[in-house]
Structures are given as C-alpha cells and as structure tokens.
C-alpha cells in the first residue's frame, strides 16, 4: 500500500503496544498537514435506542470513504466508535474535505442522521500550544494502526463539536465510494465475564511521565487476561446464514445501484461466504481458516488517541482493579476516565479484498462501547 508523501510510510511499525505509552514513540506530523474529524450528532441517543451497529458503521464509513478516495494510499486514522479522526498532507486536503462533505450528505439522506465533519490545519493547533504526533502499531505482519498523541486531536474534535471548523456543503454531492465496508459478523460474547470499554485521558495538570506510568499500570492489569483481553477469538466470531447487518450494509454502500439490487447482491455473496466458512472450504486462494486467524490478529481493540482506549474481554476482578486504580488517579487530578461494561463486543470491518491479509476490523462494545464510556467520564463508577 503506497503512502501519500513518505512521512507516514517512514514511521517504524511498533509491535509492542506497551511501548506506545511513551511520548518518545511518537513523531510530530509535518506542519503543513491537515487534521480532519467526524462525529455523529446525538450518538448517545441513537445507542440508547439500540442502534449500536448503525453508529459504528457510520463512524467507520469515514475510513472506507477516504481509503477509496485516496486509492488505497496509507494515511493515519483512528476509529472512535461514533466518529473517526485522521490526518492528510496538504496535497490531499481538498480530497478529504469533499469526501467528508459527500459522506455527510449521504448519511443525512439515507438515515436522517447529522454527521459533523471538520478540517483544521495543524499550524492552527500548534498555535494553541498543542501538537499532533503519530506512531504506527503493527498488530500483525499484515496490518497496522495509527496512534495519536500531543493533545491536538482532542482539541480539534472539541472545536468541531462547537461548530467552529466545519466543512461547508459541497456544490455537487455525489455519494462517496464505501466499498469494502461491512458488518456481517455476529456479536462476540464475553468469555471472561464482561466486555469492558475504557476511555482514559490525561488531566490538564498531568505530566506526560505521570500518564505514561498510569497507562503502563493499566496495561499490566490487562496483561493478566488471556491474550491481553483481546475480545476476538482466534477462530473468529460466528456468522449467520443471512447476517443481520446486510440491510444496513446495503443502505450504506448501494450508491450506484438500487438498494434492492444491492441487497440481493450482498445476500448471494453472504450465502456463498457463509458456506465456505462453515465448512472451512478453500476456494482458489481464499482459505476461511486463515482469514479468521488474520481477522483476529488484525483487530483493533486498543489504541492511543490523545489517551488510552481499550475494548477488553475482562473479568470482574480485573475490571474492579482497573476501576480502583483510575479512581485513585482521578482523585489525585492526574486522569479523566470513563468505563462501560456490556456482555458482547462488535466488529465493523473494511475488507478491500478477501484474498489479501490487510483487511482491518474495528472493535467496540456491542452496547454503546466507547461512546457510553466517554459519556461516563467524570462520573464516579458504581
């Protein structure tokens, strides 16, 4: 996969997630880059209404739209459950703005949901005394995810929510290309007791060393869980004969065809794929068992995004230990955090080609996940 201008491609792929707790693992973005953000208006209400899958799909649609607009070129992004943030060099800023404007129009048209989208030059963020720095975490030999630090991304998202850096409507609103976006897998039941969504941010007075120390202690607790709390089994999640997410996928991705035609096409594709997966039947270069193992390895269940975010298959005991640790740190003025426990995790996937191993899978809690955890920040957990 080619890079946009060489900077991102030159970053080392770091395979030890715990090393990313250190600010020294990150490199500042070039000053002429542009930071882009998206966020679903009223996502907490949508989740309360049971529309978890829709929220995750719209959140991840930003990544699919940009990957297709940039013809597969690598760029740094982070999925946050109900939104996505990313960065692009200046030569691709116009593409990002028009893609986000088209996506906002498409989501409003198809779902009557308002999607905030914004773009802000990095130079403006640095004028605030903040920065955006990036690292790459190699979750497997085939896939890596961007990690962000510096505080600038959170500031840009706050500006967006205040309506200060919004992207204007486009003159022509051709729908974006969302091919590759899917949500066909069953939810994944917790094996250790619960799925814990965690959002942990440094307080305004915390030093980088203090946050690093605290994040390391949280990761050490998670390391006591099987596979560090990875919620996606090595054998992969289950798959229904006719996945429940097909209708939603059809609505998001039909673009150039009638929705009924897209639904038929996706149903036939799902029937064929389901037959192969259930029988572990190879077809040409496609090996279902290999695909599922790669899916588990490639899943994005923890990230640094101006803080630490994780979706853990967690025991009640470890949940209580993490909660006690963070309560103490919060009382000392070093951290802000939110937790949300649920019974299952959910995958939202971007698969440009099932015959390659670079497909990516975003993990969130199946009952609100990161959005609920973020809404619980500054509340005292029970």
C-alpha positions as CSV (number, residue, x, y, z in Angstrom):
1,X,0.0,0.0,0.0
2,X,1.6,3.3,-1.1
3,X,2.0,6.3,1.2
4,X,0.8,9.8,0.4
5,X,4.1,11.7,0.8
6,X,6.6,9.5,2.5
7,X,6.3,10.7,6.1
8,X,3.8,8.1,7.3
9,X,5.4,5.3,5.5
10,X,8.8,6.1,7.1
11,X,7.4,5.7,10.6
12,X,8.6,2.4,12.3
13,X,5.9,-0.2,12.8
14,X,6.0,-1.0,16.5
15,X,4.7,-4.4,17.6
16,X,4.8,-3.9,21.3
17,X,1.7,-1.9,22.3
18,X,3.1,-1.1,25.8
19,X,5.9,0.9,24.2
20,X,3.4,3.3,22.8
21,X,2.6,4.6,26.3
22,X,5.9,6.6,26.0
23,X,5.7,10.0,24.2
24,X,9.1,9.2,22.6
25,X,7.4,6.6,20.5
26,X,5.6,9.3,18.6
27,X,6.8,11.6,15.8
28,X,5.2,15.0,15.1
29,X,3.2,15.4,11.9
30,X,4.7,17.8,9.3
31,X,3.4,21.3,10.0
32,X,1.6,21.6,6.7
33,X,-0.7,18.6,7.3
34,X,-4.4,18.9,7.9
35,X,-6.4,17.2,10.7
36,X,-9.9,16.0,9.9
37,X,-12.6,14.8,12.3
38,X,-16.1,13.4,12.2
39,X,-18.8,12.8,14.8
40,X,-22.4,11.6,14.8
41,X,-24.7,14.2,16.4
42,X,-26.9,12.5,19.0
43,X,-25.0,9.2,19.0
44,X,-25.7,8.6,22.7
45,X,-29.5,8.8,22.0
46,X,-29.1,6.5,18.9
47,X,-27.3,4.0,21.1
48,X,-29.9,4.2,23.8
49,X,-32.4,3.4,21.0
50,X,-30.5,0.2,20.2
51,X,-28.8,1.5,17.1
52,X,-25.3,0.4,18.0
53,X,-24.4,-1.2,14.7
54,X,-25.6,1.8,12.8
55,X,-23.4,4.2,14.9
56,X,-20.3,2.0,14.4
57,X,-20.9,1.6,10.6
58,X,-21.3,5.4,10.1
59,X,-18.3,6.0,12.2
60,X,-16.2,3.6,10.2
61,X,-17.6,4.8,6.9
62,X,-15.3,7.8,7.1
63,X,-12.3,5.5,6.8
64,X,-13.7,3.5,4.0
65,X,-14.6,6.6,2.1
66,X,-11.1,8.1,2.5
67,X,-9.3,4.9,1.6
68,X,-11.2,4.7,-1.6
69,X,-10.8,8.4,-2.4
70,X,-7.1,8.1,-1.9
71,X,-7.0,4.9,-3.9
72,X,-5.7,2.7,-1.1
73,X,-2.8,5.0,0.0
74,X,-1.9,4.7,3.7
75,X,-2.8,7.6,5.9
76,X,-3.1,7.9,9.7
77,X,-6.6,7.5,11.2
78,X,-8.3,6.4,14.4
79,X,-11.8,4.9,14.9
80,X,-13.6,6.2,17.9
81,X,-16.9,4.3,17.8
82,X,-19.2,7.2,16.8
83,X,-16.6,9.0,14.8
84,X,-13.2,9.0,13.2
85,X,-10.2,11.4,13.1
86,X,-7.4,11.3,10.5
87,X,-4.7,13.4,9.0
88,X,-3.6,14.1,5.4
89,X,-0.8,16.1,3.7
90,X,-1.8,19.4,2.1
91,X,-2.0,17.9,-1.5
92,X,-4.9,15.7,-0.3
93,X,-6.7,18.2,1.9
94,X,-9.2,19.1,-0.8
95,X,-10.0,15.4,-1.4
96,X,-10.6,14.9,2.3
97,X,-12.9,17.9,2.5
98,X,-15.0,16.9,-0.5
99,X,-15.2,13.3,0.6
100,X,-16.3,14.3,4.1
101,X,-18.9,16.7,2.7
102,X,-20.3,14.0,0.4
103,X,-20.4,11.5,3.2
104,X,-22.3,13.9,5.5
105,X,-24.9,14.5,2.7
106,X,-25.2,10.7,2.1
107,X,-25.7,9.9,5.8
108,X,-28.3,12.6,6.1
109,X,-30.1,11.4,3.0
110,X,-30.1,7.6,3.8
111,X,-30.5,7.7,7.6
112,X,-31.7,11.2,8.6
113,X,-28.7,11.4,10.8
114,X,-26.5,14.5,11.2
115,X,-22.8,13.9,10.8
116,X,-20.4,16.6,11.9
117,X,-17.3,16.8,9.7
118,X,-14.4,19.3,10.1
119,X,-10.9,20.0,8.9
120,X,-8.3,22.2,10.5
121,X,-4.6,22.9,9.6
122,X,-2.1,21.5,12.0
123,X,-0.5,25.0,12.2
124,X,-3.6,26.3,13.9
125,X,-3.4,23.5,16.5
126,X,0.2,24.3,17.2
127,X,-0.8,28.0,17.7
128,X,-2.8,26.7,20.7
129,X,0.4,25.2,22.2
130,X,-0.7,21.7,21.3
131,X,0.6,19.2,18.8
132,X,-0.5,16.1,16.8
133,X,2.1,13.3,16.9
134,X,1.7,9.9,15.3
135,X,3.0,6.3,15.8
136,X,2.2,3.1,14.0
137,X,1.2,-0.1,15.9
138,X,1.7,-3.3,13.9
139,X,-1.0,-5.6,15.2
140,X,0.2,-8.3,12.8
141,X,2.6,-8.6,9.9
142,X,-0.2,-7.6,7.6
143,X,-1.9,-4.6,9.3
144,X,-1.0,-1.6,11.5
145,X,-3.0,1.3,13.0
146,X,-2.1,4.9,13.7
147,X,-1.8,6.1,17.3
148,X,-2.1,9.8,18.1
149,X,-0.6,11.9,20.9
150,X,0.1,15.6,21.7
151,X,-3.4,16.7,22.7
152,X,-4.2,18.4,19.3
153,X,-6.6,15.8,18.1
154,X,-8.9,16.2,21.1
155,X,-8.8,20.0,20.7
156,X,-9.7,19.7,17.0
157,X,-12.6,17.4,17.9
158,X,-13.8,19.9,20.5
159,X,-13.7,22.7,18.0
160,X,-15.7,20.7,15.6
161,X,-18.4,20.0,18.2
162,X,-18.6,23.7,18.8
163,X,-19.2,24.3,15.1
164,X,-16.0,26.4,14.6
165,X,-14.2,24.4,11.9
166,X,-17.0,22.7,10.0
167,X,-16.6,21.8,6.3
168,X,-19.1,23.6,4.1
169,X,-21.6,21.8,2.0
170,X,-20.4,20.7,-1.4
171,X,-21.8,22.2,-4.6
172,X,-22.4,18.7,-6.0
173,X,-23.0,15.8,-3.7
174,X,-22.1,12.6,-5.5
175,X,-22.2,9.8,-3.0
176,X,-18.8,8.6,-1.6
177,X,-17.4,5.2,-2.5
178,X,-17.9,3.0,0.6
179,X,-16.9,-0.3,-1.0
180,X,-15.2,-2.7,1.4
181,X,-17.2,-1.5,4.4
182,X,-19.2,-4.4,6.1
183,X,-20.7,-5.5,9.4
184,X,-21.7,-9.2,8.8
185,X,-20.2,-10.9,11.8
186,X,-22.2,-11.9,14.9
187,X,-21.6,-10.0,18.1
188,X,-18.9,-11.7,20.3
189,X,-19.9,-12.8,23.8
190,X,-17.5,-12.2,26.6
191,X,-15.6,-15.2,27.7
192,X,-14.1,-13.8,30.9
193,X,-17.3,-12.3,32.3
194,X,-17.8,-8.9,30.5
195,X,-16.7,-6.6,27.7
196,X,-15.1,-3.5,29.2
197,X,-14.9,-0.3,27.2
198,X,-12.4,2.1,28.6
199,X,-11.6,5.7,27.7
200,X,-8.7,7.3,29.7
201,X,-7.4,10.8,29.1
202,X,-4.7,12.8,30.9
203,X,-5.9,15.7,33.0
204,X,-4.9,19.2,32.2
205,X,-2.3,19.1,35.0
206,X,-0.9,15.6,34.4
207,X,2.7,15.4,33.1
208,X,3.5,13.0,30.3
209,X,5.5,10.9,32.7
210,X,2.6,10.6,35.1
211,X,0.2,9.5,32.3
212,X,2.8,7.0,30.9
213,X,3.2,5.5,34.3
214,X,-0.6,5.2,34.8
215,X,-1.2,3.8,31.3
216,X,1.5,1.2,31.9
217,X,-0.1,0.1,35.1
218,X,-3.5,-0.3,33.3
219,X,-1.9,-2.3,30.6
220,X,-0.2,-4.5,33.1
221,X,-3.6,-5.3,34.6
222,X,-4.9,-6.1,31.2
223,X,-1.9,-8.3,30.5
224,X,-3.2,-10.7,33.3
225,X,-6.1,-11.5,31.0
226,X,-5.9,-14.2,28.3
227,X,-4.4,-12.6,25.1
228,X,-4.2,-9.3,27.0
229,X,-8.0,-9.1,27.0
230,X,-8.3,-9.5,23.2
231,X,-12.1,-9.9,22.6
232,X,-11.9,-11.5,19.2
233,X,-11.3,-15.3,19.4
234,X,-8.6,-16.8,17.2
235,X,-11.2,-18.8,15.5
236,X,-13.2,-15.7,14.7
237,X,-16.8,-14.7,15.6
238,X,-19.9,-16.5,14.4
239,X,-21.6,-15.9,11.1
240,X,-25.3,-16.3,10.4
241,X,-26.6,-17.8,7.1
242,X,-28.1,-14.4,6.4
243,X,-26.3,-11.8,8.5
244,X,-28.4,-9.2,10.3
245,X,-26.2,-6.4,9.1
246,X,-26.8,-6.9,5.4
247,X,-29.7,-4.4,5.2
248,X,-27.6,-1.7,6.8
249,X,-24.6,-2.5,4.6
250,X,-26.8,-2.3,1.5
251,X,-28.2,1.1,2.6
252,X,-24.7,2.5,3.1
253,X,-23.0,1.1,0.1
254,X,-25.6,0.8,-2.7
255,X,-24.7,4.2,-4.2
256,X,-24.7,3.4,-7.9
257,X,-27.5,0.8,-7.8
258,X,-31.0,0.4,-6.4
259,X,-30.9,-0.7,-2.8
260,X,-32.9,-3.8,-3.5
261,X,-30.4,-4.8,-6.1
262,X,-27.6,-4.2,-3.7
263,X,-29.4,-6.3,-1.0
264,X,-29.7,-9.2,-3.5
265,X,-26.0,-9.0,-4.4
266,X,-24.9,-8.9,-0.8
267,X,-27.2,-11.8,0.2
268,X,-25.8,-14.0,-2.5
269,X,-22.3,-13.1,-1.5
270,X,-23.1,-13.8,2.2
271,X,-24.6,-17.2,1.4
272,X,-21.5,-18.2,-0.6
273,X,-19.1,-16.9,2.1
274,X,-21.1,-18.5,4.9
275,X,-21.0,-21.9,3.2
276,X,-17.2,-21.6,2.9
277,X,-16.7,-20.5,6.5
278,X,-19.0,-23.1,8.0
279,X,-17.3,-25.9,6.1
280,X,-13.8,-24.5,6.2
281,X,-13.7,-24.9,2.5
282,X,-11.0,-23.3,0.5
283,X,-11.8,-21.6,-2.8
284,X,-8.8,-20.8,-5.0
285,X,-6.5,-18.6,-2.9
286,X,-9.1,-18.0,-0.3
287,X,-8.7,-20.1,2.9
288,X,-11.5,-19.4,5.5
289,X,-9.5,-20.7,8.5
290,X,-6.5,-18.4,7.5
291,X,-8.9,-15.5,7.0
292,X,-10.4,-15.9,10.5
293,X,-6.9,-16.1,12.1
294,X,-5.8,-13.0,10.3
295,X,-9.1,-11.2,11.3
296,X,-8.4,-11.9,15.0
297,X,-4.8,-10.7,14.7
298,X,-5.7,-7.6,12.7
299,X,-8.5,-6.5,15.1
300,X,-8.1,-3.0,16.6
301,X,-9.1,-3.5,20.3
302,X,-6.8,-0.9,21.9
303,X,-5.3,2.4,20.8
304,X,-3.7,5.6,21.9
305,X,-5.8,8.6,20.9
306,X,-4.6,11.5,23.0
307,X,-5.2,9.0,25.7
308,X,-5.8,5.2,26.1
309,X,-8.9,3.5,24.7
310,X,-9.5,-0.3,25.0
311,X,-12.2,-2.8,24.5
312,X,-11.3,-5.8,26.7
313,X,-12.7,-9.2,27.3
314,X,-12.4,-8.7,31.0
315,X,-13.0,-10.5,34.3
316,X,-14.9,-8.7,37.0
317,X,-11.8,-8.8,39.2
318,X,-9.6,-7.1,36.7
319,X,-12.4,-4.5,36.0
320,X,-12.5,-3.7,39.7
321,X,-8.7,-3.4,39.9
322,X,-8.7,-1.0,36.9
323,X,-11.5,1.0,38.3
324,X,-9.8,1.3,41.7
325,X,-6.5,2.4,40.1
326,X,-8.2,5.0,38.0
327,X,-10.4,6.4,40.8
328,X,-7.2,7.0,42.8
329,X,-5.5,8.7,39.9
330,X,-8.6,10.8,39.2
331,X,-8.8,11.9,42.9
332,X,-5.1,13.0,42.5
333,X,-6.0,15.1,39.5
334,X,-4.0,13.0,37.0
335,X,-6.6,11.5,34.8
336,X,-10.2,11.6,33.5
337,X,-11.8,8.3,32.6
338,X,-15.0,6.5,31.7
339,X,-15.9,2.8,31.8
340,X,-18.8,0.9,30.3
341,X,-19.4,-2.8,30.8
342,X,-21.5,-4.9,28.4
343,X,-22.0,-8.6,27.5
344,X,-20.7,-8.6,23.9
345,X,-18.2,-6.9,21.5
346,X,-18.9,-5.9,17.9
347,X,-16.8,-5.8,14.8
348,X,-17.0,-3.3,12.0
349,X,-14.8,-4.3,9.0
350,X,-13.1,-2.8,6.0
351,X,-12.1,-5.5,3.6
352,X,-10.8,-4.2,0.2
353,X,-10.2,-7.8,-0.9
354,X,-10.8,-11.1,0.9
355,X,-7.8,-12.6,-0.8
356,X,-5.4,-10.2,0.9
357,X,-4.3,-10.1,4.5
358,X,-4.5,-6.4,5.0
359,X,-8.2,-6.2,6.0
360,X,-8.9,-4.2,9.2
361,X,-11.5,-4.8,11.9
362,X,-12.6,-2.2,14.4
363,X,-13.7,-3.5,17.8
364,X,-16.2,-1.8,20.0
365,X,-18.6,-2.8,22.8
366,X,-21.9,-4.1,21.4
367,X,-24.0,-2.0,23.8
368,X,-22.6,1.5,23.5
369,X,-18.9,0.8,23.9
370,X,-16.6,3.8,23.6
371,X,-19.5,6.3,23.2
372,X,-21.0,5.2,26.5
373,X,-17.6,5.1,28.2
374,X,-16.9,8.6,27.0
375,X,-20.3,9.8,28.3
376,X,-19.4,8.3,31.7
377,X,-16.2,10.3,32.1
378,X,-16.0,12.3,35.3
379,X,-18.8,10.2,36.8
380,X,-17.9,8.1,39.8
381,X,-18.3,4.4,38.7
382,X,-20.6,2.2,40.9
